[in-house]
């Protein structure tokens, strides 16, 4: 049924919102699998009789497989449509989520299933611009895309709260069974989504290629390189903090539930920051001061997480840190898109995301190695602090984009 009819050939259908409702749960499920063990790493390590690195591989799998499968996923979406991509991603989420439960006692099979789950993730999260382009008028596409991105954030929060509670009330197999059931139901819902309506809602969005040619242009763009470096460090810090959440806070006398709540607060405040900071930035018509202040505070707040004690104080520090890191991200994405011009936003966004996944793997491995050698989280956290502080002189040398300043494309960009 249509709710508005513009001049032909465009129509907007009420069912566009149903499409989002059908797709959001499977994206949430995929992200739940990423951080399932992060807040209960010590329990999982004991259950599987493995090392801390063995458990951290569950989180690192998503970073590695995103690097390997984001381009194939983008190709499937553009060549065959988002429905085909959802079929692949939802199928892998359901099948290998169930495999984690059915073989819960076998570490090797559970870990292999995790990597295959991670391979399916790009086929789900990379549809966040294609679905709005197929179903929504131009004026609603950013909102629709925002709902799909928000689904990822919800998926970060759920295991932070649920995993510690489930592990205390039940056991790891039961927890994996509950997550598997959610994944199967979510995948079934997602498969009911249609590719597009009979009549399009508006003009077709331009294709956003992440091909090697565009990637090469971006890495040779001197104005875009600072964006890549900031994303490499900041997103690497975010992925490391999410992965090592229990290892960071349990030495301070906190429980897995405490660590999970801190992680949830980090993400929730980050969602607030991702809404508020870009609005303030647009209102003030400036971005670079947000980068300079933001990266300076990241270093200070990471220092607080390292040396300060007290549950309430650590929650407050984590909330502010999440607000800044996740709040800076959309500003950085948009700044990068303008500095990348004439390369389209899909390629610039994909490049930034890839840098964050690469650094996440490196930082987690580095953190785990230093922790194993030193026996304390102080030294690996000090490394993260130094990396955060290295961003300050880089951010200070960045310039506002000409497009943002003038509101139009400049020959200098």
N, C-alpha and C positions, 0 to 999 in steps of 0.2 A: 504494500500500500504506500502511496506517496503522500507526503505531507505538504509539499510545496511544488509548484510547477513553474519553472522559469521558462523563458523563451526556448523553444526546442534548439538543440537536442538534449538538454540537461534536465534531470529530475533528481530530487532528493527523497530517499525512502526512510520511513520510520525504522525499518529493520536494520539500519546501519548501526544502531546502538546495540541491538541484539548480537550482531557480529562481534562487537567488542566484548560483550558479556560471555560469549562462547570461547573467546581466545584468551582472555586474561587468566583464568585458572591454570591453564597448562604452562603459561610463562612463569607464574608463581611457583608451580611444582618444580619446574626445571631449576629455578634458583634455590629452592629449598634443598635440593640434592647437592648443590655446590657447598653449602655450609653446614650440612647435617652434623658432621663430627667436630667442627671448629670449637664450639663451646664445651664439648665433652671429650676433648682429646685424650685426657688421662684415662678415662674409662675405656675408650676405644683401644688405646695402646695396651692396656692390661687385658682386655677381652681377646684381642688378636695376637697378643704376645709379640708385638713388633716395636720398632723404634718410633721416636717422635716424627722422624722423616717419613716413615711408612704411613702414618696417619695424615701428615701434611700433604702427602701426594693426592689425597682425595680432593682437597681444595685446589692444589696446583694443576690437577687434570683439566679443570675448566679453563685456566689460562692458556695452557699448552694447546688444547684442542680448539680453542677459539682462534688461535693463530693459524692453525692448519686448515680449519674448515670455514672460516668466515667468507673467503672468496668463493669457494664452491657453493656455499649457501646463497650468497648474493647472486651468483650466476643462475641458480635454480629459480630464484624469485623473479628475476628479470626475464628469463627465457620461458619459464613454464607457469609462472604465477605464484602468489603466496600460498594458495591452497596446497599445491604440490609440496612446497617447503614445509608447511604445517603437518602434512601427512608424514613426512620423513621425521621431523622433530618430535611430533607427538607420539608416533609409533615407537621411536627409540626411547623416549621418556617412559612410556608405559611398560615396554618389554624389559628394559634393563633396570627400571625401578623395581619391577616385580622380581627380577633375577637377584637383586641385592637382598631381598627378603627370603626368597626360596633357598638361597645358598648362604644365609647370613653367617654361618659358622666358618665358612671357607674364605679366608682373607684374600687369597689370590683371585677367586671368582668375583668377590665383591669389588675388589679394586679394578679388575678388568671391566666389570659392568659400569663402574663409575666413569672410566675413560670413555666408554661408548655412550653413556648418558651425556657426557660433556661434549662429544662430537655432535649430538643432536641439538645442543643449545643454540648455536648460531642460526640454525634453520627456524628457530622460534623468535629470537630477539631481533633478528635482522628484518623482520616484516613490519617494524614499527613505523615506517614511512609508506610502505606499499599498501597496507590495509586502508589507511586514511585516504590515499590517492584514489583508490578504487571505489570507496563508499561515501566519502564525505565531500561537501563543497569546500572550496578553497578556504573560506573563512573559518572552518571548523577543523581543518586538518591538523593544525598544531595542537589543539585540544585533544583530539583523538590519539595522536601520537604520544601525548603526555600521559594518557591513561595506560597505554601499553608499556611505557617506560616505568610508570609508577608500579606496575605489576612486578617488575624486577625488584624494586625496593621492598615491596611487601614480602617477596620471596627471601630477601636477606633477613628480614625481621623475624619471620616465623620460626626458623630453627634456633635462632638465638634464645627465644623464649621457650619454645616447645621441647627441644632436644634435652636440656637439663631436667625439665619436669618429667618427661616420659622415661628418662633413664633412671630416675629415682623411684618412680612408681612401678615400672615394668622392667624390661631389659632391652638390650640393643636389637634383638630380633623383632620384638614387638614394635619398637619404634620404627624400624625399617618397614614393617608390615603396614603400619598406619600411613607412612609416607607413600608407600607403593599403592595403597588403595586410593589415596587422593590423586595420585598420578594417573591411574587407570581411568578413573571417573573423569578427570580433567581432559585427558586425551580423547575420550569418547565425545565429550562436548565439543572440543575443538574441531573434530572431524565433521561436525554438522555445519560448520561455517561455509558459506558460499564464496566463490572467487570474486564475483562482482555482480551488480544489478544489471537488468536488461538495458537500461538507459543510464549512461554515466552521470554522476552528480556535478561534474564540472570539467574544465579542460584537463587533459592528461598532464601529470607531473613529469618533468624531464627525467630521463634515466640518470641514475647516479652510479657511475661505473667505479669500481675499485680495482680496475685492471692495473697491470704492472706499469703501463705507460703513464697513467695519472699518478701512481705512487712515486715513480721516478721524478716526475715534475715537482712533486711536493717536497721530496727530500733534497732537491737541488734549489729550492726556494729559500733564500737566506732570511726572508721575513717570516717564513713558516717554521723554521728550525727552532727558534725559542719556544714556540708553542709545543712542539714535539718534546723538547727537553723538560719543560714544566710538567707535561702530562706523564712523561716517563717517571719522574720522581714522585709527583703527587699521587698519581693513580697507583704507582707501585707501593707507596706508603699505605694507601687505603686497602689494597689487596692483602698486604702483609699484616696489618692490624686485624683485619677480619679473620684471616687464616690462623693467626697466633693468639687469638683473643684469650683463651684459657691459660696458655703458657705465660702470658704477660701478667695476668692478675692473680693467679693462684699463689705465686710466691709471696704475695702481699697478704695472705691469710684469707682470701675470698674463696667462695665455693663456685662450682660450675654454674649454678643458678645466678649467683651474683655477676659472674663474668658474662653470662648470656644477657642479663638485663642491661649491663653496661653496653654491650654490643647493640642491643635493640635501641637503646637511647641514642647511641651514636648515629644510627641510620635514621631514626625518626626525626631527630633534630636536623640531620642532613637533608631530609625531604623539605623541611621548613626553609632551610637555607637555600635550596635549589629553586624555591619559589620566590623568596624575598630578595636575595642579593641581585639576581638579574633585573628585577623590577627597579631596585634602587639604582643599579648601574645605568639602566636606560633613562631613568628620570634625571640623573645627574649628567648624562651624556659623557661618561668616562668609564674606562675599564682598567687601565694600567694601575691606578692606585689600589684597586681591589686585589690585583695580583701581588703588589708589593706588600701591602698590609697582611694579606692572607698568608703568603709564604713565610713571613716573619713570625706570625702568630703560630703557625704550624710547628715551627721549631721550638718555640717557647712551651707550647702545650704538650708536645712530645716529651720535653724535659720534665714537665709536671707529672706525666704518667709514669715516668721512670723513677722519680725520687720521692714523690709525695705518697702519703698513706691516707686511709680513711675512705670508706665506701662512698659516702655522700660527696666528698671532694672529688673523687675519681669519676663519679657519674657526671658531675658538673663540668669537669675538664673534657671528658669524652663527648658530652653534648656540644660544647663549644667547638671542639675539634671536628666533629662530624658536620656541624653547621657550616664551618669554613671550607673544608675539603670538598664536600658535595655541593655546597653553594657556589664555589668557584667554578665547578665543572661546566655548567651550561654557559657561563660567561666565556670560558676558555674555548669551548666548542664554537661559539659564534664568532669570537675573535679569530679563531683559526680558519673558519669558513671564509671570512673576509680577506685574510691574508693569503689564502689559497687561490683566490679568484685569478683566472677564470675556471680553474678546476672546480667541479661541482661539490656541493656540501657532503654528499654521500661518501666521496673519496676522502675528503679532509676528516670527516668524523671517523671513518673507518681507520685511517692512519693513526689518529689520536688514540683510539681504543686499542689498536694493536700495540702501540708503545706501552700502554698501561699493562697489558697482559705479559709482554716480554719482561718488563721491569718487575712485575709481580713474581714471576718465576725466579728471577735472579735474587730479588730481595728476600724471599722466603728461604731459599737455599742458603743464602748468606747468613740470615738470622739463625737458622737451625744449626749451621756449622759452628758459628761463634758461640751459640748457647751450649752446644755439646762440648766444646773445648774449655770454655770458661766456667760452665756450671751455673751461670747467673744471667738474668735477662738484661742486666745493666749494660753490658758491653754491646750486644746487638742493638739495643735501643739507642745507645750513643751513636752508633753508625747511622741509624735512621735520622737522628737529630742533625748530624753533620750534613747528610744529604739534603735535608729540609733547608738548612741554612745556606747551602750552596745555591739555592734558587733565588736568594735575595738580590745579589748583584745582577743576575740574569734578568729578573723582572724589572729592575730599575733601569735597564737599558732598552726595554721594549718601548715601542711607540704605538699610539692609537692608530687604528686603521683609518685610511682616508675615506673609505666607504662609510664608516661609523660617524666620522666627524662632519662629512658633507651631506650624508644621506644619499649619495649617488656614487657610481663607479668612477674611479679616478685612474688616469693613465699611469700613475705612480704605483698602483697596486697590481 
